Amino acid sequence: MTVIYSLAIAILFGAGAYLLLKADFIKIIAGITLISHAANLFIMSAGLRTGAEPIYPIPPNRTVADPLVQAMTLTAIVISFGVSALLIGLVYRVYQTHQSVDIEIIADIEERIVQEEEAVPVENRIDVLEDREDVGDPNVGKAPLR
């Protein structure tokens, strides 16, 4: 039975690591989810003992199950659900902004934006605030609007 658990954990972790190397945000989220499932299975298989319920008073000479493993796994499931929900929200916002979830396309778009911003001198840009005054550095207080 331990070999089956080990193989399941290895397959989940390997598939998750493979998906993390892809250039698509959705596949990266799926990879993170698979790795978190592998971690949950690992925690359960490493510390799970069979026995009676750990309800006090415990009779002497009786083995009981360890409730800490179950509590840690439940906590890890809740945390991975929250992280997955946050990542899905971030990917949705990136998709709304760039109309793509491909990392290479988004990097090209961002590179083009940076090159366009560097081509226009700072004095001529319309997104620079002019209403702040400072007696020291002339560039202090000139923040681009976004």
C-alpha positions, 0 to 999 in steps of 0.5 A: 500500500505504501508503494501505491501512495508513493507512486501516486505522490510521485506522479502528482508531483511530476505532473505538477512540476511539468505543468509549472514549466509551461508558458501558460498561466492556467497550466501553471495554476494547475501545476501548483494545485497538483503539487499541493495535492501531492503534498497533502497526500505526502503528509497523510501517508507519512503520519497516518496511523490506524486506530481508535478515535482519540477521544478522552479518556483513552483506555490503556493499551489501546492505539489511537489515530493521530488527529494532528495529521488530519488537522494539518492536511485539512489546513493545507487543503484550505490554504491551497484553495485560497491560493488557487482562488487568488491566482485565478483572480490574478490571471483573470485580471491579466487576461482582461488587461492583455487579452492573453494568458500566455507568458511569452505574449504578455512579455512581448507586450510589456517589452513593447510598452517599455520601449515606447515609454523610453522613446518619448522624453520625460519632458514631453510625456503627458502622464507626468505630474507638473503640480508638485514643486521641490527645491532639490532634485528636479525629478522628485515629484514627477510620478507617471500616472497609471 
